[in-house]
Amino acid sequence: MKFKPNRSPSLVAKLLLLACLCLLALPVQAERIREIANFAGVRDNVLVGYGLVVGLDGTGDQTMQAPFTGQSLTNMLSQLGITVPPGTNMQLRNVAAVMVTADLPPFSRPGQRLDVNVSSIGNARSLRGGTLLMTPLKGADGDTYAIAQGNLLVGGAGAAAGGAQVQVNQLAGGRIAGGAMVEREVPLDLGANAGLLELELKEADFGTAQRVVNAINNEFGRPVAAARDGRVIALDGPMNPNSRVNFMAQVENIRVTPMEAPAKVIFNARTGSVVMNSAVTLRRAAVAHGNLSIVIDTRFLVSQPAPFGEGETVVVPDTEIELQEQDAYLRVVEGADLVDVVNALNALGATPSDLMAILEALKAAGSLRADLEII
């Protein structure tokens, strides 16, 4: 004899509701420390250099408008043992002056290859098909850390004939994959000061710093981490280099749940974009929104004189200006979470530009619980 459990519909519904509430109560997905923090000193260094691109098909700098191109070429030729007579006006169209930029990754060693970006600084029409000559890349201290040279890859294309011109993408810039070779490394000795390391949070937050310290100390079972402020965390690492690398790798893979970001609304005035995070809320407020438009209609009428008259035929513009304002009614807006906020703002039927003005007014009235930032 088999007994079937008594599962009433109400009991099943309660169990499902309890399961949903448990899922909603789960904490935010934890992140690895390497995603929210970096070790102090482990960063890229920017490099920049000035050079010449040759081999262009008549699309280089016009030396009359860009005299520095001719001066650079004269200096380069003199270093190669070729003397250009003073006052010589070299009308070259296959040479362009460029700026070369690159990022030097941490722990780079001599002989390592880097990608470089090449950008024209003169009036060259195109760098397509050009070759970058040997260009020293210098850091902020003025020392040379890499040498760049190679053939450019330009993603754009263009053609011109009979005064007509067509162009796709940018022709005044290109890229050389592996076009620079590291000649000098940036000195970096992690843990040289008695094994002391510093971990820097990408976003300063006292709560997140406290959670990172607790997670690291719990992982190692002893107090190896201590917060200095809301961004920097001091770590007591091993003295041995190999052990220190293992220690840093273990720290980077520890999972921590960061604090929720503060409520913020971002305005992009150029594109009209409005972005808000999940912490934005709206207190109860009433908003009236109506669009205002101005319509200008101009018609051109022809006025002709009477037959055999002495007048002249003239075109007379007839302009009508109409001001239209959309009817608007007060609407109550309120939202405790992001979905409610979006629904309340969408109910106003405002354009992105109008939405910026409405959110600013709500902020001034104390209804919008968020910081406004315009980019």
C-alpha positions in Angstrom: 0.0 0.0 0.0 1.4 3.3 -1.1 0.7 6.6 0.6 0.7 9.8 -1.5 1.8 13.0 0.2 -0.9 15.5 0.7 0.1 18.5 -1.3 -2.5 21.1 -1.5 -2.3 23.8 -4.2 -2.0 26.5 -1.6 1.0 24.7 0.0 2.8 24.3 -3.4 2.2 28.0 -4.1 3.6 29.0 -0.8 6.7 26.8 -1.4 7.2 28.4 -4.8 6.8 31.9 -3.3 9.3 31.1 -0.6 11.8 29.8 -3.2 11.4 33.0 -5.3 12.0 35.1 -2.2 15.1 33.2 -1.4 16.4 33.7 -4.9 15.8 37.5 -4.6 17.5 37.6 -1.3 20.7 36.1 -2.7 23.7 38.5 -2.5 25.1 40.2 -5.6 27.5 38.0 -7.6 30.9 38.2 -6.0 33.8 39.4 -8.1 37.5 38.5 -8.1 39.8 41.0 -6.5 41.7 41.4 -9.8 38.5 42.8 -11.4 38.0 45.5 -8.8 41.6 46.3 -7.7 45.2 46.5 -9.0 48.6 46.2 -7.4 50.3 49.5 -7.1 52.9 50.0 -9.8 51.5 47.3 -12.1 50.3 49.5 -14.9 50.9 50.5 -18.5 53.2 53.5 -19.4 52.4 55.7 -22.4 55.1 56.3 -25.1 55.1 58.9 -27.8 57.4 59.8 -30.7 57.8 61.9 -33.8 58.7 60.4 -37.1 58.3 60.3 -40.9 56.2 58.1 -43.1 57.6 57.7 -46.7 56.4 55.9 -49.8 53.1 57.7 -50.1 51.6 57.9 -53.6 51.5 61.7 -53.9 49.3 62.1 -50.8 51.9 63.3 -48.3 52.4 66.7 -46.7 52.7 69.9 -48.8 56.0 71.2 -47.5 55.0 74.9 -48.1 52.1 74.5 -45.6 54.0 72.0 -43.4 57.6 73.2 -43.2 58.5 70.9 -40.3 58.2 67.9 -42.7 61.0 69.3 -44.9 63.1 70.2 -41.8 62.8 66.7 -40.4 63.7 65.1 -43.7 66.8 67.4 -44.0 67.9 66.4 -40.5 67.4 62.7 -41.1 69.4 62.9 -44.4 72.2 64.7 -42.6 72.5 61.9 -40.1 72.7 59.4 -43.0 75.6 61.4 -44.5 73.6 63.3 -47.1 73.9 67.1 -47.2 71.0 69.1 -48.6 72.1 72.6 -49.7 70.7 75.4 -47.5 67.6 77.1 -48.9 66.6 74.1 -51.0 62.9 73.9 -51.4 62.1 70.2 -51.6 58.6 69.8 -53.1 58.0 66.3 -51.8 54.5 64.8 -51.9 55.4 61.3 -50.7 56.5 62.1 -47.2 54.4 62.9 -44.1 55.2 63.9 -40.5 53.4 61.8 -38.0 53.1 61.2 -34.2 53.6 57.6 -33.0 52.0 56.4 -29.8 52.1 53.1 -27.9 51.4 51.6 -24.5 54.3 49.9 -22.7 52.8 47.0 -20.6 54.2 46.3 -17.1 57.1 43.9 -16.8 58.1 44.5 -20.5 61.6 43.3 -21.4 64.0 44.4 -24.2 63.1 42.6 -27.5 59.4 42.5 -26.8 57.1 43.7 -29.6 54.4 46.5 -29.2 51.6 47.7 -31.4 51.8 51.3 -32.4 49.3 53.9 -33.7 50.5 56.4 -36.3 48.7 59.7 -36.8 49.4 62.5 -39.3 50.1 66.0 -37.9 50.5 67.8 -41.3 48.2 68.1 -44.2 48.7 64.7 -45.8 45.6 63.4 -47.5 46.3 59.8 -46.8 48.9 57.5 -45.2 47.8 54.5 -47.1 50.8 52.4 -48.4 53.3 54.3 -46.3 56.3 53.1 -44.3 57.2 54.5 -40.9 60.9 55.1 -40.6 62.8 54.4 -37.4 61.1 56.5 -34.6 62.3 56.6 -31.0 59.4 56.3 -28.5 59.9 58.2 -25.3 58.3 58.1 -21.9 57.3 61.0 -19.6 60.9 61.1 -18.3 62.3 61.8 -21.8 64.1 58.5 -22.0 63.7 56.2 -25.1 62.0 52.9 -24.2 61.1 51.5 -27.7 61.9 52.0 -31.4 59.1 51.9 -34.0 59.3 51.1 -37.7 57.3 49.2 -40.3 54.5 49.3 -42.9 51.3 51.0 -42.0 47.9 49.4 -42.1 45.2 52.0 -42.9 41.6 50.9 -42.6 40.1 53.6 -44.8 40.0 54.1 -48.5 39.3 57.0 -50.9 39.4 58.2 -54.5 39.2 61.5 -56.2 38.7 62.5 -59.9 37.5 65.6 -61.7 36.9 67.5 -58.5 34.7 64.7 -57.0 36.0 62.8 -54.0 34.8 59.8 -52.0 36.2 58.5 -48.7 35.5 55.7 -46.4 36.8 55.9 -42.8 39.9 57.8 -41.7 42.9 58.0 -44.0 45.2 60.2 -41.8 45.9 57.5 -39.3 47.1 53.9 -39.3 48.4 51.1 -37.1 51.4 48.8 -37.1 51.0 45.5 -35.4 54.2 44.7 -33.5 55.7 47.8 -35.0 57.8 48.7 -32.1 60.5 46.8 -30.2 61.2 47.5 -26.5 64.7 48.7 -25.9 64.5 49.5 -22.2 62.4 48.2 -19.3 60.7 50.2 -16.7 62.2 49.4 -13.3 59.6 47.8 -11.0 60.5 45.9 -7.8 57.3 44.8 -6.1 57.7 44.1 -2.4 61.2 45.5 -2.2 60.3 47.3 1.0 60.3 44.3 3.4 57.7 42.5 1.2 55.1 45.3 1.6 52.6 45.4 -1.3 49.8 47.9 -1.9 46.5 47.0 -3.5 44.5 49.9 -5.0 40.8 49.7 -5.6 39.6 51.0 -9.0 36.7 52.7 -7.2 37.3 54.1 -3.8 34.8 52.9 -1.2 35.3 52.3 2.5 32.8 49.4 2.6 34.5 47.6 -0.3 37.9 48.1 1.2 36.7 46.6 4.5 35.3 43.6 2.7 38.5 43.1 0.7 40.6 43.2 3.9 38.3 40.7 5.7 38.3 38.3 2.7 42.1 38.3 2.4 42.7 37.8 6.1 40.1 34.9 6.1 41.8 33.3 3.1 45.2 33.3 4.7 44.0 32.7 8.2 46.1 35.6 9.6 46.1 39.4 9.4 48.1 40.1 6.2 45.9 42.9 4.9 45.1 46.3 6.4 43.2 49.2 4.9 45.0 52.6 4.8 42.0 54.5 3.4 39.0 53.9 1.1 41.3 52.9 -1.8 44.7 51.6 -0.7 45.1 48.3 1.1 48.5 47.3 2.5 49.6 43.7 2.2 52.3 41.9 4.1 53.7 39.7 1.4 56.6 37.1 1.4 60.2 38.2 0.8 61.0 35.5 -1.7 60.1 36.6 -5.3 58.6 33.3 -6.3 56.5 33.1 -3.1 55.5 36.7 -3.6 54.2 36.0 -7.1 52.1 33.0 -5.7 50.8 35.2 -2.9 49.7 37.9 -5.4 48.0 35.4 -7.7 46.1 33.9 -4.7 45.0 37.4 -3.6 43.8 38.3 -7.1 41.6 35.2 -7.2 39.8 35.8 -3.9 36.1 36.6 -4.5 34.6 39.7 -2.8 31.2 41.2 -3.1 31.7 45.0 -3.6 29.4 47.6 -2.1 26.6 48.8 -4.3 27.5 51.8 -6.3 25.8 55.1 -5.2 22.8 56.3 -7.1 23.8 58.2 -10.2 22.3 59.5 -13.4 24.6 60.2 -16.4 23.7 62.7 -19.1 25.5 62.7 -22.4 24.7 66.1 -23.8 26.2 65.3 -27.2 24.2 62.2 -28.0 21.2 62.8 -25.8 21.8 59.6 -23.9 20.5 59.2 -20.3 21.8 56.3 -18.2 20.9 55.5 -14.6 22.0 52.7 -12.3 19.8 50.4 -10.2 20.1 52.5 -7.0 18.2 55.4 -8.4 14.8 56.0 -6.7 12.1 58.7 -7.0 10.1 60.1 -4.2 6.5 61.1 -4.8 6.3 64.2 -7.0 3.9 65.7 -9.6 5.3 66.7 -13.0 3.6 68.4 -16.0 5.4 68.1 -19.3 4.4 69.5 -22.7 6.4 70.0 -25.9 6.8 73.4 -27.3 7.3 73.7 -31.1 7.7 76.6 -33.5 6.7 76.1 -37.2 8.0 78.6 -39.8 6.5 78.3 -43.2 7.8 80.5 -46.0 6.1 80.7 -49.4 7.5 82.7 -52.3 4.9 84.8 -54.3 5.5 86.4 -57.7 4.4 90.0 -58.1 3.9 91.1 -61.7 3.2 94.7 -62.8 0.1 95.6 -64.9 0.3 95.3 -68.7 2.3 98.0 -70.3 3.3 99.2 -66.8 6.7 100.4 -65.8 7.2 98.0 -62.8 9.3 94.9 -62.6 8.5 91.3 -61.7 9.7 90.5 -58.2 9.6 87.5 -55.9 8.0 88.4 -52.5 8.5 86.0 -49.6 5.4 85.3 -47.4 6.4 83.9 -44.0 4.1 82.5 -41.4 5.3 81.7 -37.9 3.1 79.4 -35.7 3.8 78.6 -32.0 2.4 75.3 -30.9 2.3 74.0 -27.3 1.2 70.5 -26.4 -1.4 70.2 -23.7 0.1 68.8 -20.5 -1.4 67.5 -17.3 0.1 66.9 -13.9 1.3 63.3 -13.5 2.4 61.7 -10.3 5.8 60.0 -10.5 7.3 57.7 -7.9 9.6 54.7 -7.9 11.2 52.6 -5.3 13.4 50.7 -7.8 14.8 51.1 -11.3 11.8 49.5 -13.0 9.4 51.8 -11.3 11.5 54.8 -12.1 11.7 53.9 -15.8 7.9 53.3 -16.0 7.2 56.6 -14.3 9.4 58.6 -16.6 8.2 56.8 -19.7 4.6 57.8 -18.7 5.6 61.4 -19.2 6.3 60.8 -22.9 9.4 63.0 -22.9 12.2 63.0 -25.4 15.8 62.4 -24.1 16.5 66.1 -24.1 13.3 66.9 -22.2 14.0 64.0 -19.8 17.3 65.7 -18.8 15.4 68.9 -17.9 12.8 66.9 -16.0 15.4 64.9 -14.0 17.2 68.1 -13.1 14.0 69.7 -11.9 13.2 66.5 -9.8 16.7 66.7 -8.3 16.2 70.3 -7.4 12.8 69.5 -5.8 14.3 66.7 -3.7 12.4 63.9 -5.4 15.3 62.3 -7.4 17.5 60.4 -5.0 20.7 60.3 -7.2 23.7 62.4 -8.3 23.6 64.0 -11.7 26.6 63.9 -13.9 27.0 65.5 -17.4 29.6 64.1 -19.8 
